[in-house]
């Protein structure tokens, strides 16, 4: 038995879906207390003016629960007068709505259990017909009819489903956090509770629970192991027990929490996962009337508590504008009758205003009474905006015009509505309905739409190169790529790149779509575009959004950072005494190791990484300051002692100390350290050293060298690295270049990345270990001259549902999306072929521990027929277990593929 909801919390949102013989405005559904049963139920009120009034009520669950098999659905219904007929509604895999036969409830002042079979024979389409449902199904809600005229009140509690499950599925696990938004400031202690429920009404469970908290580097920060005894549940009793983990989050970043639950006799453990983020709060940032950083949300369809949590989340990450989807039919259900007061919209607008967030009402769903004439439709929309503007005042600064029959030219429609509002005395701005970018006849006009920027190449080329004066009111609506899990670093960087592109093109703002996923059902990935999941688990794009707002709020873009190296895409933002530079490493480039910031005036310079961790500057009294580069985006934040009218932050054309950040090592590698003496160097107090990690399979030509020079002299110190021994290794090493200038020491990390050669014969390239056990996935490779062949030898005991992801990037190419192969060691039957890009082919052979998967990629698919030089390779084999993968075998990462292969 699964209790979908007891209506005790914000895990389900309620809404009136459809009505018959009664106006929707005369029906309400709200949480309510119930005497002598539980803390809360829901109360449905129907104001029937004619007989046989009917209200269909929809339930939106925080976590989707599709049922591939189910026997019965039940709920408890209570009346205090009158009688009703009650039916359950389900939605099948095609989105078709079905309902069970209506059952009459007449008993008063007691809860009556109403149950219905979920068989194809019992379920009938709501809109008529004789079709049968396509499984799996979801419980969508219920419908209530009242035969008499008057006010009918119905209480509903405990929605349950009887279904058959495997032993592993008998336990249900939900994560609860002391911060419901899942956001913590660095240094705070997270309180995580895993709530386990025994769904069986027949068997008790004795469970071994292993709870772990991981950081972004997959290191275990904290763990809790315990044994839990769960009695069976009963008709009026749900068997729960909590397991608590508390851990201090010392550094910013995205964290995941994972639970493995086992019982004797189970074929595998049950796994439950969630995520949390430790980020500096943007709550206190001054917003004023700034609205550049916007987020789109469908908050009005959520529960009251869920709406407030979304506002808290938006406030924490610093959103300046919240674009809220609102149905015109709900605001004006009857011509000329506006419903603004005592509504969810009024509550959300008021709460946003209290938090300093501006509002844009995104109109959709024209009412049925609207005439067909375009001029009349336009006039009625103008009257609606005028009425809303007068009611909400300055709390609502924007309207987005409703798409529909009057939207033959969205930009012209918006201009006419804008004129109407100005004549009525409103200062609100009207934005056009979204129009996709792309065609020559599709200019940016008020709101332009970009579909999945991370997946469609360099979409920034579609933006017009216009000045801020021409383009400052235009806004970009970005439909982010769907993410079914927490995502990769690239997903966070894509947000920063999008916001930067909008600023560079002089746009007035960005509306990021979406704040929160609309579903948790993996069958509908197109509705999973949120910065957070349905349960508020953060995704990587939230890190990018919060970082951009936290670093760039209140600043204006003035151009690239002067003298930024070609290896970076740079930008400079200024405002009063603050100036911030962005440095985005270009794809697949080897970066210089050091940069030399120049400010030209007194103040404080602070390098900041992508998670807003402060980094140290190098240098001191004897040497000008240097900043170490990193492969992720970074910021240079300068605060002057006084307000400045002009940009002052820049980089020196050449740092006084130069060396690469990364050296690629095949058999040998050479590089040069260039030093322009900042002062006189004496042999007794100045030297350069290369310190290798202990036991590193590398020899270096430089160990220690004394330095002697006059100020301004240029010293060039050649260094050669040589691989030693027969050991095969692919993990990068970090050496230290130590430069001492007249007793002042500077340590610069030097990353040594091994490069494996791929020849004509299939040969081992790497072992991919799993940190949780001793299993490995062996990777071999060959280059035929026409194609690259990768062969993966199966690790032990890979669970069904595992996915192999491979990312191959030729030198100089932009990092793309990984190619996924589900269950790579399974022979495909007809209709089960894996869809791979052109030029990619997949085969498998053998079984068990001898199974192999071979992937062939043509030279053309890798960027050209005469392929040569280096490839970047990232491989991840992961087992299924919810939001994050369970066991993982990895070579490089999919976010930052390693320089691992040299094709010859």
C-alpha positions in Angstrom: 0.0 0.0 0.0 1.4 3.4 -1.0 -0.1 6.4 0.7 0.4 9.1 -1.9 -0.5 11.9 0.5 -2.1 12.5 3.8 -2.3 16.2 2.9 -0.2 17.1 5.9 2.5 19.1 4.1 3.4 20.8 0.8 4.1 17.6 -1.1 1.0 18.1 -3.1 -0.7 21.1 -4.8 -4.5 21.3 -5.3 -6.4 22.9 -8.2 -9.8 22.9 -9.8 -9.3 21.3 -13.2 -12.7 21.5 -14.7 -16.3 22.2 -13.7 -19.7 21.4 -15.1 -23.0 23.1 -14.3 -21.1 25.5 -12.0 -18.6 28.3 -12.4 -15.0 27.5 -11.5 -15.0 30.7 -9.4 -17.7 29.2 -7.3 -15.6 26.2 -6.3 -12.6 26.2 -4.0 -10.2 23.5 -2.7 -8.0 24.3 0.3 -6.2 22.5 3.1 -8.3 22.3 6.2 -8.3 20.8 9.7 -10.5 17.8 10.4 -12.1 16.9 13.7 -11.0 13.7 15.4 -8.9 12.3 12.6 -5.7 14.0 11.7 -4.0 17.4 11.5 -5.1 18.3 8.0 -7.2 17.1 5.1 -8.5 19.0 2.1 -11.8 20.8 1.9 -13.7 21.1 -1.4 -16.5 23.6 -1.5 -19.0 23.7 -4.4 -21.4 26.6 -4.7 -24.1 24.9 -6.8 -26.7 27.1 -8.3 -28.2 24.3 -10.4 -28.5 20.6 -9.8 -25.8 18.1 -10.6 -22.9 20.5 -10.3 -19.5 18.8 -10.8 -15.9 19.8 -9.9 -12.9 18.0 -11.2 -9.9 18.4 -8.8 -6.3 17.9 -9.9 -3.4 17.0 -7.6 0.2 17.9 -8.4 2.6 15.8 -6.5 6.1 16.9 -5.5 7.4 13.5 -6.6 5.8 11.7 -9.5 4.5 8.2 -8.8 3.7 6.3 -12.0 2.3 2.8 -11.4 3.1 0.1 -13.9 0.6 -2.1 -12.0 -2.1 -1.1 -9.5 -5.1 -2.9 -8.1 -7.1 -0.3 -6.3 -7.2 3.4 -5.3 -8.8 4.7 -2.1 -9.4 7.8 -0.1 -11.4 8.8 3.0 -14.4 11.1 2.4 -16.4 13.0 5.1 -19.7 15.0 4.7 -21.7 17.0 7.3 -24.8 17.4 5.2 -26.1 16.5 1.7 -24.7 13.7 -0.5 -22.1 13.5 -3.2 -21.0 11.1 -5.9 -17.2 10.5 -5.9 -14.8 9.2 -8.6 -11.0 9.0 -8.9 -9.2 10.2 -12.0 -6.0 8.8 -13.5 -3.7 9.9 -16.3 -2.2 7.3 -18.6 1.2 7.3 -20.4 -0.3 9.2 -23.4 -1.7 12.0 -21.1 -5.3 10.8 -21.6 -7.5 11.3 -18.5 -9.7 8.4 -17.2 -12.0 8.1 -14.3 -13.5 5.3 -12.1 -17.3 4.8 -11.8 -18.9 7.3 -9.4 -19.8 6.1 -5.9 -22.4 7.8 -3.7 -21.5 9.0 -0.2 -24.4 9.8 2.1 -23.0 9.1 5.6 -22.6 12.2 7.8 -20.0 13.3 10.4 -17.7 10.3 9.7 -14.9 9.4 7.3 -16.0 6.8 4.8 -13.3 4.9 2.8 -14.1 5.1 -0.9 -12.2 2.6 -3.0 -12.2 1.8 -6.7 -10.6 -0.9 -8.9 -7.9 0.3 -11.3 -8.7 -2.2 -14.1 -9.0 -1.4 -17.8 -12.6 -2.5 -17.6 -13.4 0.0 -14.8 -11.6 3.1 -16.2 -13.4 5.2 -18.8 -12.0 8.3 -20.7 -13.3 11.5 -19.1 -14.0 13.0 -22.5 -15.9 10.0 -23.7 -15.1 7.0 -25.9 -14.2 3.4 -25.1 -10.4 3.5 -25.2 -8.4 1.6 -22.6 -5.5 3.3 -20.6 -1.9 2.9 -21.7 0.1 1.9 -18.6 1.9 3.2 -16.5 -0.7 5.4 -15.0 -0.6 8.2 -12.4 -3.3 9.3 -9.9 -4.4 12.7 -11.3 -7.1 13.6 -8.8 -10.8 13.1 -8.3 -14.2 14.4 -9.3 -17.2 15.2 -7.1 -20.9 15.7 -8.1 -23.6 17.1 -5.9 -27.2 16.5 -6.9 -28.8 19.4 -5.0 -28.6 23.2 -5.2 -26.6 25.0 -2.4 -23.2 25.0 -0.8 -21.7 21.5 -0.5 -18.6 20.9 1.6 -16.6 17.7 1.2 -13.5 16.7 3.2 -11.0 14.2 1.7 -8.0 12.5 3.5 -5.4 9.9 2.8 -5.1 9.0 -0.8 -3.9 5.4 -1.1 -3.0 3.0 -3.9 -2.8 -0.8 -3.5 -0.2 -2.4 -5.8 2.3 -5.2 -6.0 6.0 -4.4 -5.6 9.3 -6.3 -5.3 10.8 -6.7 -1.8 13.2 -3.8 -2.4 10.3 -1.5 -3.1 8.6 -2.2 0.2 10.6 0.6 1.8 10.1 4.2 0.8 12.7 6.9 1.5 12.3 10.6 1.5 14.9 13.2 2.5 14.0 16.2 4.7 16.3 19.1 5.4 16.4 21.7 8.1 16.6 24.2 5.2 13.6 23.3 3.0 15.1 25.2 0.0 18.2 22.9 0.3 20.4 26.0 0.3 23.0 26.6 3.0 25.7 29.2 3.4 29.3 27.9 3.6 30.3 27.1 7.1 26.7 26.1 8.2 25.9 22.6 9.4 23.3 20.7 7.4 20.7 18.6 9.2 19.6 15.8 6.8 16.9 13.3 7.8 16.1 10.2 5.8 12.5 9.2 6.6 11.9 5.5 5.9 8.4 4.1 5.6 7.4 0.5 5.5 4.7 0.4 2.8 3.7 -3.2 3.6 0.7 -4.0 5.7 1.8 -7.6 6.1 5.6 -7.7 6.9 7.9 -6.0 9.3 11.3 -4.9 8.0 14.8 -5.0 9.6 17.0 -2.7 7.6 20.7 -1.8 7.4 21.0 1.8 6.5 24.2 3.5 5.2 23.9 7.2 4.8 26.7 9.3 3.1 27.2 12.9 2.2 29.5 13.5 -0.8 31.2 16.7 -2.0 31.6 17.7 -5.7 34.8 15.7 -5.9 33.0 12.5 -4.8 34.8 12.6 -1.4 32.8 11.3 1.6 32.3 14.2 4.1 30.1 12.4 6.6 28.3 9.1 7.1 25.9 7.4 9.4 25.3 3.7 9.7 22.5 2.2 11.7 19.9 -0.6 11.9 16.2 0.3 11.6 13.3 -1.9 12.6 10.1 -0.9 10.9 6.8 -2.6 12.0 4.2 -3.2 9.3 1.9 -0.3 8.5 -1.9 -0.5 9.3 -5.1 1.0 8.0 -4.8 4.0 10.4 -1.0 3.7 11.0 2.0 4.5 8.7 5.2 2.9 10.0 8.0 5.6 9.9 11.5 5.9 11.3 14.1 8.6 10.8 17.9 8.4 10.3 19.6 11.7 10.9 23.0 13.0 9.5 24.5 16.3 10.5 27.6 17.6 8.8 29.3 21.0 8.5 29.7 22.3 4.9 33.0 24.2 5.0 33.3 25.0 1.3 30.8 26.3 -1.4 29.6 23.8 -4.0 27.0 21.2 -4.8 26.7 18.2 -2.5 24.8 15.0 -2.8 23.4 12.7 -0.1 23.0 9.1 -0.8 21.3 6.3 1.2 21.8 2.6 0.7 19.1 0.4 2.5 19.5 -3.3 2.7 17.5 -6.2 4.2 18.2 -9.9 4.4 17.2 -11.7 1.3 17.0 -8.6 -0.9 18.7 -9.0 -4.4 20.0 -5.5 -4.2 19.9 -2.5 -1.9 17.2 0.3 -2.2 18.9 3.6 -3.0 17.6 7.1 -2.3 19.4 10.3 -3.2 19.0 14.1 -3.0 21.3 17.1 -3.3 22.0 20.3 -1.5 24.1 23.4 -2.2 26.4 25.5 -0.1 26.5 29.0 -1.6 27.1 32.5 -0.4 23.6 34.0 0.0 22.4 36.7 -2.4 19.5 37.5 -0.1 20.9 40.8 1.1 22.0 42.1 -2.3 20.4 45.6 -3.1 17.9 45.1 -5.9 16.4 48.6 -6.2 14.6 48.6 -9.6 17.1 46.4 -11.3 15.4 43.5 -13.3 18.2 42.1 -15.4 18.4 38.7 -13.7 14.9 37.2 -14.1 13.5 33.7 -13.7 10.3 32.2 -15.1 8.1 30.1 -12.7 4.8 28.3 -12.7 4.4 28.9 -9.0 0.6 29.5 -9.1 0.0 25.8 -9.7 2.0 24.8 -6.6 0.7 24.5 -3.0 0.8 27.6 -0.8 3.9 26.4 1.1 5.5 25.5 -2.2 4.9 29.0 -3.6 6.6 30.6 -0.6 9.5 28.1 -0.8 10.0 29.1 -4.5 10.1 32.8 -3.5 12.6 32.0 -0.8 14.7 30.2 -3.3 14.5 33.0 -5.8 15.4 35.5 -3.0 18.4 33.4 -1.9 20.0 33.2 -5.4 19.4 36.9 -6.0 16.7 37.0 -8.7 15.6 40.5 -9.5 12.5 39.7 -11.6 10.1 36.8 -11.2 8.0 36.0 -14.4 4.9 34.2 -13.2 2.7 32.2 -15.5 -0.9 33.2 -14.9 -4.1 32.2 -16.8 -6.1 35.1 -18.1 -9.2 32.8 -17.7 -8.4 32.7 -13.9 -8.0 36.5 -13.6 -11.2 37.3 -15.6 -13.4 34.2 -15.6 -16.4 36.3 -16.5 -16.1 39.4 -18.8 -15.4 42.4 -16.8 -15.2 40.5 -13.4 -11.6 40.6 -12.2 -10.3 38.3 -9.5 -7.2 39.7 -8.0 -7.9 39.9 -4.3 -7.7 36.9 -1.9 -6.0 34.8 -4.6 -2.7 32.9 -4.9 -1.5 35.6 -7.2 -2.1 38.3 -4.7 -0.3 36.3 -2.0 2.7 35.6 -4.3 3.0 39.2 -5.5 2.8 40.5 -1.9 5.5 38.0 -0.8 7.8 38.8 -3.7 7.4 42.6 -3.0 8.4 42.0 0.6 11.6 40.4 -0.6 12.4 43.1 -3.1 11.7 41.0 -6.2 9.8 42.6 -9.1 7.0 40.8 -10.9 6.2 40.1 -14.6 2.7 38.5 -15.2 3.0 36.1 -18.1 -0.5 35.8 -19.5 -1.7 32.6 -21.1 -4.9 30.6 -21.6 -7.4 33.1 -23.0 -10.9 32.8 -21.5 -13.6 31.0 -23.4 -15.9 34.1 -23.5 -13.3 36.1 -25.5 -14.7 37.3 -28.9 -13.0 36.2 -32.1 -12.5 39.7 -33.4 -8.8 40.7 -33.1 -9.5 44.3 -32.2 -11.9 43.3 -29.4 -9.5 40.7 -28.1 -6.7 43.3 -28.0 -9.0 45.8 -26.2 -10.0 43.2 -23.6 -6.4 42.3 -22.9 -5.6 46.0 -22.5 -8.4 46.4 -20.0 -7.2 43.4 -18.1 -3.6 44.8 -17.9 -5.0 48.2 -16.9 -7.1 46.7 -14.1 -4.2 44.6 -12.8 -1.8 47.5 -13.0 -4.2 49.7 -10.9 -4.7 46.9 -8.3 -1.1 45.8 -7.9 0.5 49.2 -8.5 4.3 49.2 -8.7 4.5 45.7 -7.3 3.9 44.5 -10.9 6.2 46.2 -13.4 5.9 44.0 -16.4 3.3 42.1 -18.4 4.0 39.6 -21.1 1.2 39.6 -23.7 -1.0 36.5 -24.0 -0.3 34.5 -27.2 -3.4 33.7 -29.1 -5.5 34.7 -32.0 -4.6 38.4 -31.6 -0.9 37.6 -31.8 -0.3 37.7 -35.5 2.5 40.1 -34.9 3.6 39.7 -31.2 5.9 42.8 -31.3 3.1 45.0 -32.7 0.6 43.6 -30.3 2.9 44.5 -27.4 3.4 48.0 -28.7 -0.3 48.7 -28.9 -0.9 47.3 -25.4 2.0 49.4 -24.2 0.4 52.6 -25.7 -2.9 51.7 -24.0 -1.2 51.3 -20.6 0.6 54.6 -20.9 -2.6 56.4 -21.8 -4.3 54.8 -18.7 -1.5 56.2 -16.5 0.3 52.9 -15.8 4.1 52.8 -15.9 4.3 49.0 -16.4 6.1 47.6 -19.4 4.5 45.2 -21.9 6.7 42.5 -23.3 5.9 40.6 -26.5 5.0 36.9 -26.5 8.2 34.9 -27.1 9.4 34.5 -30.6 12.3 32.2 -31.5 15.5 33.6 -32.7 16.9 32.3 -36.0 15.4 33.6 -39.2 16.3 36.8 -41.0 12.8 38.0 -40.4 13.0 37.3 -36.7 14.6 40.2 -34.9 14.9 40.4 -31.1 11.7 42.2 -30.1 10.9 42.6 -26.5 11.2 38.9 -25.6 13.2 36.6 -27.8 13.4 32.9 -27.1 16.4 30.6 -27.2 15.7 26.8 -27.1 18.3 24.8 -25.1 21.3 27.0 -25.6 23.7 24.4 -24.2 22.6 21.9 -26.9 22.4 23.9 -30.1 25.9 25.1 -30.7 27.0 28.8 -30.6 23.5 30.3 -30.3 25.0 33.7 -29.4 25.6 34.3 -33.1 21.9 34.7 -33.4 21.8 37.7 -31.2 21.9 41.1 -32.9 24.9 43.4 -32.4 23.0 46.5 -31.3 23.9 49.2 -28.8 22.4 49.3 -25.3 20.4 52.4 -26.3 18.7 50.6 -29.1 18.2 47.3 -27.3 18.0 48.0 -23.5 14.4 47.0 -23.1 14.6 43.7 -25.0 14.7 40.5 -23.0 15.9 37.0 -23.7 13.8 34.0 -22.7 16.1 31.0 -22.3 14.6 27.6 -22.2 17.4 25.7 -20.6 18.2 22.1 -21.6 16.3 19.5 -19.6 18.3 17.9 -16.8 17.1 14.7 -15.3 19.9 14.7 -12.6 22.1 17.3 -11.0 24.0 17.9 -14.2 27.6 18.8 -15.0 29.9 21.8 -14.6 29.2 22.6 -18.2 25.5 23.2 -17.3 26.5 25.8 -14.7 29.0 27.5 -17.1 26.2 27.6 -19.8 24.1 29.8 -17.5 27.0 32.2 -16.9 27.7 32.3 -20.7 24.1 33.0 -21.4 23.9 35.9 -19.0 27.2 37.3 -20.3 26.1 37.1 -23.9 22.9 39.0 -23.1 25.0 41.7 -21.3 27.4 41.9 -24.2 24.6 42.4 -26.7 23.0 45.2 -24.6 19.8 43.3 -23.8 17.7 44.6 -20.9 17.5 41.2 -19.2 17.2 37.5 -19.2 14.3 35.3 -18.1 15.7 31.9 -17.3 13.2 29.1 -17.8 12.6 27.5 -15.3 12.9 28.0 -11.5 11.6 24.5 -10.6 10.9 21.3 -12.5 7.3 20.8 -13.5 7.6 17.0 -13.0 9.8 14.4 -11.4 8.7 11.7 -13.9 11.7 10.7 -16.1 9.2 9.9 -19.0 8.7 13.7 -19.5 12.2 15.1 -19.6 11.0 18.2 -21.5 9.4 19.4 -18.2 12.6 19.1 -16.2 14.3 22.4 -17.0 14.4 23.9 -13.5 17.3 25.2 -11.5 16.0 22.8 -8.9 14.1 19.5 -9.0 10.5 19.0 -7.8 11.8 18.4 -4.2 14.0 21.5 -4.4 17.2 19.5 -4.9 19.6 21.9 -6.6 21.1 21.3 -10.0 24.4 22.6 -11.4 22.7 25.5 -13.3 21.6 27.0 -10.0 25.3 27.3 -9.0 26.0 29.2 -12.3 23.0 31.5 -11.8 23.7 32.3 -8.1 27.4 32.9 -8.9 26.6 35.3 -11.8 24.2 37.3 -9.8 26.4 37.4 -6.7 29.4 38.6 -8.6 27.8 40.9 -11.2 24.7 42.5 -9.5 24.5 46.2 -9.9 27.3 46.3 -12.5 27.2 47.2 -16.3 29.1 45.5 -19.0 31.8 47.7 -20.7 33.6 45.3 -22.9 36.4 42.7 -22.7 39.1 42.8 -20.0 42.0 44.7 -21.5 45.0 42.5 -22.4 43.2 39.3 -21.5 45.1 36.3 -23.1 43.6 34.8 -26.3 43.0 31.6 -24.3 40.1 33.3 -22.4 36.8 34.8 -23.3 36.8 37.9 -21.0 34.4 40.6 -19.9 34.6 43.6 -17.6 31.7 44.9 -15.5 31.9 48.2 -13.6 29.7 50.2 -11.2 30.7 52.9 -8.6 33.7 51.6 -6.7 33.3 47.9 -7.8 34.8 46.4 -11.0 34.6 42.7 -11.8 36.3 40.8 -14.7 35.1 37.4 -15.9 37.7 35.0 -17.4 36.1 32.0 -19.2 38.7 29.5 -20.5 38.1 28.8 -24.2 37.3 25.2 -25.1 40.1 22.7 -25.1 43.0 25.1 -24.7 46.1 24.9 -22.5 46.1 27.9 -20.3 49.0 30.1 -19.2 49.8 29.5 -15.5 49.7 33.1 -14.3 48.0 36.4 -14.9 49.1 39.8 -13.7 46.2 42.1 -12.7 46.7 45.9 -13.0 44.4 48.3 -11.2 46.0 51.7 -11.5 44.4 53.0 -8.3 44.3 52.1 -4.6 41.9 49.3 -3.5 41.5 45.6 -2.9 41.8 42.9 -5.5 40.3 39.5 -4.9 40.4 36.5 -7.2 37.3 34.4 -6.9 36.6 31.0 -8.4 33.4 29.7 -10.0 31.9 28.7 -6.6 32.8 32.1 -5.2 35.7 30.7 -3.1 38.3 33.4 -2.5 41.7 32.6 -4.0 45.1 34.0 -2.9 47.2 36.3 -5.0 50.8 35.5 -5.4 53.6 37.9 -4.7 54.3 40.5 -2.1 56.6 43.4 -1.2 59.4 42.3 -3.6 57.2 41.2 -6.5 54.1 42.5 -8.3 51.0 40.4 -7.6 50.1 37.4 -9.8 46.9 35.3 -10.1 47.0 31.6 -10.7 44.7 30.5 -13.5 42.3 27.6 -13.2 40.4 25.5 -15.9 37.1 26.8 -14.7 35.6 30.3 -15.0 37.1 32.8 -12.5 36.5 36.3 -11.5 38.8 39.2 -10.6 36.9 41.5 -8.2 38.4 44.9 -7.5 37.0 47.3 -4.9 38.5 50.8 -5.1 38.8 53.2 -2.2 36.5 55.7 -4.0 33.9 55.6 -6.7 35.3 55.6 -10.2 34.0 57.0 -13.4 36.1 54.8 -15.8 37.3 51.2 -15.9 40.7 50.7 -14.3 41.0 46.9 -14.0 43.2 45.3 -16.6 45.9 42.7 -17.1 49.6 43.3 -17.9 50.5 42.3 -21.4 53.1 39.9 -20.0 53.3 38.8 -16.4 56.8 39.1 -15.0 56.7 35.3 -14.4 55.4 33.1 -17.2 54.9 29.3 -17.4 52.1 27.0 -18.6 49.3 25.8 -16.2 49.4 22.3 -17.7 52.1 20.2 -19.5 51.0 17.2 -21.6 53.4 14.4 -21.2 53.7 11.4 -23.6 57.2 10.1 -23.4 58.9 13.5 -23.1 57.6 17.1 -22.7 59.4 20.4 -22.7 58.4 23.9 -21.6 60.1 27.2 -20.6 59.8 29.3 -17.5 60.3 33.0 -18.4 61.2 35.4 -15.6 61.6 39.2 -16.0 63.4 40.2 -12.9 61.3 42.7 -10.9 64.3 43.7 -8.9 68.0 42.8 -8.6 68.4 39.0 -8.0 71.4 37.7 -6.1 72.5 34.0 -6.3 72.4 33.6 -2.6 68.8 34.6 -2.1 67.0 33.9 -5.4 66.4 30.5 -7.1 63.9 28.4 -9.0 63.0 24.8 -8.1 60.8 22.1 -9.6 59.3 19.9 -6.9 57.8 16.6 -8.1 55.4 14.5 -6.1 57.0 11.7 -4.2 57.3 8.4 -6.3 56.1 10.2 -9.4 57.0 8.2 -12.6 58.6 11.4 -14.0 62.2 12.8 -14.2 62.8 16.5 -14.6 65.9 18.3 -16.0 65.4 21.0 -13.4 65.8 20.4 -9.7 67.1 23.7 -8.4 68.8 26.6 -10.0 70.2 29.8 -8.5 69.2 33.1 -10.1 71.2 36.2 -10.7 69.9 39.3 -12.7 69.5 43.0 -12.8 66.0 44.6 -12.7 64.3 44.1 -16.1 66.6 41.3 -17.2 64.7 38.4 -18.8 65.7 34.8 -17.8 64.5 31.8 -19.7 64.8 28.4 -17.9 64.1 25.4 -20.1 62.6 22.3 -18.4 62.3 18.8 -19.8 60.1 16.1 -18.3 60.6 12.4 -19.1 58.3 9.5 -18.3 60.1 6.7 -16.4 59.5 3.0 -15.9 56.9 0.7 -17.5 54.0 1.8 -15.2 50.9 2.8 -17.1 49.3 5.9 -15.4 46.7 8.3 -16.6 45.8 10.3 -13.5 47.3 13.9 -13.6 50.0 14.9 -11.3 50.6 18.2 -9.6 54.2 19.4 -9.3 55.3 22.7 -7.8 57.4 25.4 -9.5 58.9 27.3 -6.5 60.4 30.7 -7.3 62.3 32.5 -4.6 62.9 36.3 -5.2 65.3 37.7 -2.6 64.0 35.4 0.1 60.3 35.8 -0.8 58.9 32.4 -2.0 56.1 31.9 -4.6 54.7 28.4 -5.2 52.9 27.8 -8.5 51.2 24.5 -9.1 52.1 22.8 -12.4 49.7 20.1 -13.7 51.3 17.2 -15.5 48.8 15.5 -17.7 49.8 12.1 -19.1 49.0 11.4 -22.7 48.5 7.9 -24.0 49.4 6.9 -27.6 46.8 5.1 -29.6 48.2 3.0 -32.4 47.0 0.6 -35.1 46.6 -2.4 -32.8 44.0 -2.6 -30.1 46.0 -2.1 -26.8 45.1 -1.2 -23.2 44.7 2.5 -22.6 43.5 2.7 -19.0 41.9 0.9 -16.1 38.8 2.6 -14.8 38.5 1.8 -11.1 35.4 2.1 -8.9 36.3 3.7 -5.5 33.6 1.7 -3.6 35.0 -1.7 -4.4 37.9 -3.3 -6.3 36.1 -3.6 -9.6 37.5 -2.0 -12.7 36.4 -1.3 -16.3 39.3 -1.9 -18.7 39.6 0.5 -21.7 41.5 -0.4 -24.8 41.9 1.7 -28.0 43.1 1.5 -31.6 43.3 4.0 -34.6 42.8 2.4 -38.0 43.5 5.6 -40.0 39.8 5.9 -40.8 38.2 5.5 -37.3 38.9 5.4 -33.6 38.0 2.2 -31.8 37.3 2.1 -28.1 36.8 -1.3 -26.3 35.3 -1.5 -22.8 35.7 -4.8 -20.8 32.8 -5.2 -18.4 33.5 -4.6 -14.7 32.0 -7.1 -12.2 28.3 -7.1 -11.2 27.1 -4.1 -13.2 23.4 -3.5 -12.4 20.8 -3.6 -15.1 20.0 -0.1 -16.2 23.6 1.1 -16.2 24.6 3.7 -18.8 28.0 4.2 -20.5 28.6 7.9 -21.5 31.5 8.8 -23.8 32.7 12.3 -24.7 35.3 12.6 -27.5 36.6 16.1 -28.4 39.2 16.8 -31.0 41.9 19.4 -30.2 40.6 22.9 -30.5 36.9 21.9 -30.8 34.3 23.0 -28.4 33.2 20.5 -25.7 30.0 18.9 -26.8 27.5 16.6 -25.2 28.4 13.0 -24.2 27.0 10.1 -26.2 25.0 7.7 -24.0 24.7 3.9 -24.4 22.2 2.3 -22.1 23.1 -1.2 -20.8 26.2 -1.4 -23.1 26.8 -5.2 -22.5 23.3 -6.2 -23.6 22.6 -7.5 -27.1 19.8 -5.4 -28.6 16.7 -6.9 -30.1 14.8 -5.4 -33.0 13.3 -2.1 -32.0 15.9 -1.6 -29.2 18.7 -0.1 -31.2 20.8 2.5 -29.5 20.5 5.9 -31.2 24.0 7.2 -31.8 25.2 10.2 -33.8 26.3 9.8 -37.4 29.7 8.1 -37.6 29.3 6.4 -34.2 28.7 2.6 -34.1 28.3 0.2 -31.2 28.6 -3.6 -30.8 28.9 -6.0 -27.9 30.0 -9.6 -27.4 30.5 -12.1 -24.7 28.7 -12.2 -21.4 29.3 -11.9 -17.6 32.8 -10.7 -16.7 34.1 -11.4 -20.2 31.6 -9.1 -21.9 33.0 -6.3 -24.1 31.5 -3.3 -25.7 33.2 -1.8 -28.8 32.6 1.7 -29.9 33.8 2.8 -33.4 33.9 6.5 -34.3 34.8 7.6 -37.8 37.4 10.3 -38.4 34.8 12.5 -40.1 32.7 12.3 -36.9 35.7 13.5 -35.0 36.3 16.6 -37.1 38.0 15.5 -40.3 39.4 12.7 -42.4 43.1 13.4 -41.7 42.8 13.1 -37.9 46.0 13.7 -36.0 47.2 15.2 -32.8 45.4 14.9 -29.5 41.9 13.9 -28.4 40.2 14.7 -25.1 38.3 11.8 -23.7 35.8 11.5 -20.9 34.2 8.2 -19.9 31.6 7.5 -17.2 29.9 4.2 -16.6 27.2 4.6 -13.9 24.6 2.5 -12.2 21.1 3.7 -11.7 20.0 5.0 -8.3 17.8 8.1 -8.6 19.0 11.7 -8.8 22.7 10.8 -8.9 24.4 7.7 -10.1 25.3 4.9 -7.7 28.7 3.2 -8.3 30.7 5.0 -11.0 33.6 3.9 -13.1 35.3 7.0 -14.6 38.1 8.1 -16.9 38.5 11.9 -16.9 35.1 13.6 -16.4 32.3 14.5 -18.7 32.6 18.1 -17.6 36.3 18.4 -18.0 37.5 15.6 -20.4 41.2 14.8 -19.9 43.9 15.1 -22.5 44.5 11.3 -22.6 45.1 10.2 -26.2 47.6 11.0 -28.9 46.5 9.5 -32.2 49.3 8.4 -34.5 
